[in-house]
Amino acid sequence: MTVNPYVPIVGLLILGALFALFSVSVAPIVGPKRYNRAKLDAYECGIEPAPQPIGGGRFPVKFYLTAMLFIIFDIETIFLYPWAVSFDALGLFGFVEMVLFIVTVFIAYAYVWRRGGLNWD
């Protein structure tokens, strides 16, 4: 008799879901209930919270640009690891392709740097 290879994976997913449901449902019952004003206030790095508009505030575009830059360079790193592992097997073709990829990303980096996207004001 053979066991389906997906049975352990499904079992682990069910076990994880049961643990998550158990933790979320039991925490309010057994957890401490000592509420005070300081615990209910928003925490902003130890300083007094600044008043916010009712619907939340608008974030500057620089936050989103920084997030996109992080994603671009994170993806570049993800592509560099498999290339480094199989560098010998790819030969000159793999080297040239990776140089072109890095040059393309560097051009984007230089453009963002020149336009002031890395200056945090």
C-alpha positions in Angstrom: 0.0 0.0 0.0 1.4 3.4 -1.0 0.5 6.7 0.5 -0.3 9.6 -1.7 2.7 12.1 -1.5 0.4 15.0 -0.8 -1.1 13.5 2.4 1.7 14.9 4.7 1.4 18.3 3.1 -2.4 18.4 3.6 -2.0 17.1 7.1 0.5 19.8 7.9 -1.8 22.5 6.5 -4.7 21.2 8.6 -2.5 21.1 11.7 -1.4 24.7 11.1 -5.0 25.9 10.5 -6.2 24.1 13.7 -3.3 25.7 15.7 -4.1 29.1 14.4 -7.8 28.8 15.1 -7.1 27.5 18.6 -4.7 30.3 19.4 -7.0 33.0 18.2 -10.0 31.6 19.9 -8.4 30.9 23.3 -6.3 34.1 23.6 -9.1 36.4 24.6 -10.3 33.9 27.3 -7.0 33.2 29.0 -5.1 36.5 28.2 -4.7 39.3 30.7 -7.4 42.0 30.8 -5.7 44.9 32.4 -6.7 47.8 30.1 -5.7 51.4 30.7 -5.4 54.5 28.6 -1.7 54.0 27.7 -2.4 50.5 26.3 -5.3 51.7 24.2 -3.4 54.6 22.6 -1.5 54.2 19.4 2.2 53.7 19.9 4.6 55.8 17.9 8.2 55.0 19.0 7.8 56.4 22.5 6.6 59.8 21.5 3.1 61.2 21.9 0.9 60.2 18.9 0.2 63.0 16.5 -3.4 63.7 15.7 -4.6 62.0 12.5 -7.5 62.9 10.2 -10.6 60.8 10.5 -10.1 58.8 7.3 -6.4 58.4 7.9 -3.7 60.6 6.4 -2.3 60.6 2.9 1.2 59.1 2.5 3.8 61.0 0.5 4.6 59.4 -2.9 8.2 58.9 -1.6 7.0 56.0 0.6 5.7 54.2 -2.5 8.8 54.9 -4.6 11.0 53.6 -1.9 8.9 50.4 -1.7 9.1 49.9 -5.5 12.9 50.4 -5.4 13.2 47.9 -2.7 11.2 45.4 -4.7 13.3 46.0 -7.8 16.6 45.4 -6.1 15.1 42.4 -4.1 14.1 40.8 -7.4 17.6 41.5 -8.8 19.1 39.6 -5.8 16.6 36.7 -6.4 17.8 36.4 -10.0 21.5 36.6 -9.0 21.4 33.6 -6.6 20.5 30.9 -9.2 22.9 32.4 -11.7 25.7 32.2 -9.2 24.9 28.6 -8.4 24.9 27.5 -12.1 27.6 29.9 -13.3 29.9 27.2 -14.6 27.1 25.5 -16.6 25.9 28.7 -18.3 29.3 29.7 -19.7 29.9 32.9 -21.6 26.3 33.2 -22.6 25.1 33.3 -19.0 27.8 35.8 -18.1 26.8 38.2 -20.9 23.1 37.9 -20.1 23.7 38.7 -16.4 26.0 41.6 -17.2 23.2 43.0 -19.5 20.7 42.5 -16.7 22.8 44.2 -14.1 23.6 47.1 -16.5 19.8 47.5 -17.0 19.1 47.6 -13.3 22.1 50.0 -12.7 20.7 52.4 -15.4 17.4 52.4 -13.5 19.2 53.0 -10.2 21.3 55.9 -11.7 18.1 57.4 -13.1 16.3 57.3 -9.7 19.4 58.6 -8.0 19.8 61.5 -10.5 16.1 62.4 -10.1 16.4 62.6 -6.3 14.4 59.5 -5.6 16.9 58.4 -2.9 16.9 61.7 -1.0 14.7 61.4 2.1 13.3 64.9 2.9 
